[in-house]
Amino acid sequence: MRRRYMDAIALVQHFGKPDMFLAMTCNPSWPEIEDFLLPTDEIQNRPDLISRVFKAKLEELKSDIVKTSIFEKVAAFMYSIEFQKRGLPHAHFLIILEDEYKLLTPEAYDRIVCAELPNSDTNQYLHSLVIKHMMHGPCGTLNPTNSCMKKKGYCKFKYPKSYANETSKGQNSYPIYRRRDTGKFVKIRAQYLDNSWVVPYNPYLLSKFNCHINVEVCADIKVVKYIYKYICKGQDKIAFNIQSNDTNNTDIDEIKEYRSGRWVSPPETMWRLFAFHINEMNPNVYQLQLHLKNQQFVSFKTTTNLNSILKNPTNRRPMLTKKNSMNEKNKHAIELNLLYKEFPEHFVWSMTDKMWSRRRQGYVIGRIISCHPIEGERYYLRLLLMNIRGPKSYEDLKTVNGKSYKTFRESVEKKRIVSF
């Protein structure tokens, strides 16, 4: 998950911050699920059906976003699938639009996001869907025990929201969606709620998919970390105990009484058995090797003879070294004068032949694998590769104004390269 997070950050560096956030949750009442249940079936006993139908809906949503362009031209997108312990699968999407279609004004927000109850007279179907899927709570004073309430006594999602006659940009450019005080209320779980309780949605997607589908405009890049939050949170866990039926045994074994393990819900189990993607991003991000001279990683089978590994010439042609050779001999690479991370956009690395060849199709973003400052010379090598165009060798990276230095650190200091 950490590698996927770093890949996502590479997309953000290349295309800019995400423009839209979209969360879609499975609806157990979808006709595609209910029509295939036996009379004796219950939905919680058919995780295979849940997973297959949600996957089909997910692919349809992805097609609407990328191919149909319901949000205009998409430059990049990423999503991850999550499975709550007692809930249904849901997907989190981040969408980056092309520069000419960026959401820069409140009017652009209103074309995509709505946070009000629709008119029940003119659009009864959409009105019923908003009531069913897109009303938060009730919480706060109406229901202090709701799951969204923090210990301090307020909703962690900050509901109910304040009224606003027009959409605007709030603090730190976070959007404040239009929520007019119309005086209209709907009864939700024994309480009367109005526009201040509506979760932002897109009318077209909500009408088409008939499920909870939250759509919002992004203000910064912190949302990237949110969809890959398991790098900090860890996987779902559960604590349980095992008790013996033998009541005569008075000895207490605390180790046997307590167990802690990873929790994998039935829908997640089926999702993984079907080999469906847990996360995906487009365009793909290619991870580039980073190593000091003659310290590249070599992969081999455990049964392979050590001498044959040492004599294998392909092991002496790592990705980074061959890139330097291309900068020296390949006419196209010399003309482009590329940074190391830009190389995959124009060339393709062959894992079998251990060589770069000119890219003919597809689009890929390169990312040099991350490196911590405590790694010393390897860290300073990465700084040089991130800033120096068209180096022809390791020695070329150590050369500043015609003078060669012994270490990469000295070269970084002389070139005044700053790490952020």
Sequence and secondary structure as in RCSB ss.txt:
>XXXX:A:sequence
MRRRYMDAIALVQHFGKPDMFLAMTCNPSWPEIEDFLLPTDEIQNRPDLISRVFKAKLEELKSDIVKTSIFEKVA
AFMYSIEFQKRGLPHAHFLIILEDEYKLLTPEAYDRIVCAELPNSDTNQYLHSLVIKHMMHGPCGTLNPTNSCMK
KKGYCKFKYPKSYANETSKGQNSYPIYRRRDTGKFVKIRAQYLDNSWVVPYNPYLLSKFNCHINVEVCADIKVVK
YIYKYICKGQDKIAFNIQSNDTNNTDIDEIKEYRSGRWVSPPETMWRLFAFHINEMNPNVYQLQLHLKNQQFVSF
KTTTNLNSILKNPTNRRPMLTKKNSMNEKNKHAIELNLLYKEFPEHFVWSMTDKMWSRRRQGYVIGRIISCHPIE
GERYYLRLLLMNIRGPKSYEDLKTVNGKSYKTFRESVEKKRIVSF
>XXXX:A:secstr
 HHHHHHHHHHHHHH S  EEEEEE  TT HHHHTT  TT  GGG HHHHHHHHHHHHHHHHHHHHTS TTS EE
EEEEEEEE SSS EEEEEEEEE GGG   SHHHHHHH B S   TTT HHHHHHHHHHSB    GGG TTSTTB 
TTSSBTT  S   BSS EE GGG EE  B      EEETTEEE GGGB  B HHHHHHH S EEEEE  STHHHH
HHTTHHHH S EEEE    S TT     HHHH EEEE   HHHHHHHHTT  SEEEESEEEEE    TT      
 TTS HHHHHH GGGG  HHHHHHHHHHH HHHHHHT  GGGHHHHEEEETTTTEEEE  S  EEEEE    GGG
THHHHHHHHHHH  S  SHHHHTEETTEE SSHHHHHHHTT    
